[in-house]
Amino acid sequence: MEPGKYDPRYSGELLKHMDKQNEVLMETYRSMLHELQKLQVEEEMIMRKLYEVMSVHGLTKQNEDNSNASLNSARAEQINNEVRTTHEDQ
C-alpha cells in the first residue's frame, strides 16, 4: 500500500481502536475533573482558614478580602462550567 493511501479493509479495526481511545480519554477527563474539583474545595477551605487566622491577628481588610474571595470563587466556577459544557457537547 502506498504511503498516504487508506486501505478500507482496516476500517472496522480502526473504528474499534478509536472508540476505545475515546473511552480512555473520557475516563481520564472525568478523573482529572473530579480531582480538580476536590482541589478547588480544598483550596477554598484552606483560604477560609487562612482568613480566620489573619482576622484573629488583625491582618485583614475585611471588605477587600471578601470581594477577592468571591471573585476567585466565581471565576473558578465559570471555568469549571465552560470545561464541562465543552466536553458534554462532544
N, C-alpha and C positions, 0 to 999 in steps of 0.2 A: 504494500500500500504506500502511496506517495505521501510525503510529509504535507500536512495541511489539509488532507482529504479525510472525510469522515466515512467510516465503514458502518452502514446501518445494521450490520449483523450484531453489533455490540450495544445497540440502543437499550435493550432490556436490562443488561448488566449495568450500564451507565445510569439508568434511571434508579435502579435499586441502590447503587452506590451514592447517588446524590440525595435520595430520600434519607438514607442512613446518616449522611453528613449533616443534613438539615436537622434531624432529630438530635444529634450530638450537639450541634451549635445551639439549638433552642434550649436544651437542658443546661448547657453551660451558661447561657444568658440568664435563665431563671435562677440558677445557683448564684451567679455573680450579683444579680439584682437583690436577691434575698440577703446576701452578705452586706451589700451596700446599705440596705435599709436597716439592718442590725447596727452597722457602724454609725449611721446617722442618728439613731436613737441613743446609742451610747455617747456620741458626741454631745447631743443635747443635754443628757443627764449630767455629763461632766461640766459642761458650760454653766448649767444651773447651779451646780455645787460650787464651782469657782466663784460665781456671782455671790452666792450666800457667804462664802468665806471673805470675799472682798468687802461685802457690805458690813460684816461684823467688824472689820478693821477700818471701815470708813474710807475705802479706796475707790468707791464707785460714784459715778454721776448717774443717779437712778434713771432719769428720763432718757438720757442718751444711750445707755446700755440696753434698756428695754426696747427702744426703737431699732437698734442694731440687731439685737437677737431676733426680733420679729421679721426684719428684712431678710436676714440669713435663713431663717426657717422657711419663709415664704419662697425664696429663691430655690432652696433645695427641693421643696415640694413641686415647684414648677418644672425643674429639670427632671425629676422623677416621673412626673406625668407625661412629659414630652417623650422620654425614653419608652415608657410603657405604651403610649399611643403609636409610636413609630413601629414597634415590634408587633403590636396587635394587628396593624394594617397589613403586615407581610404574610 
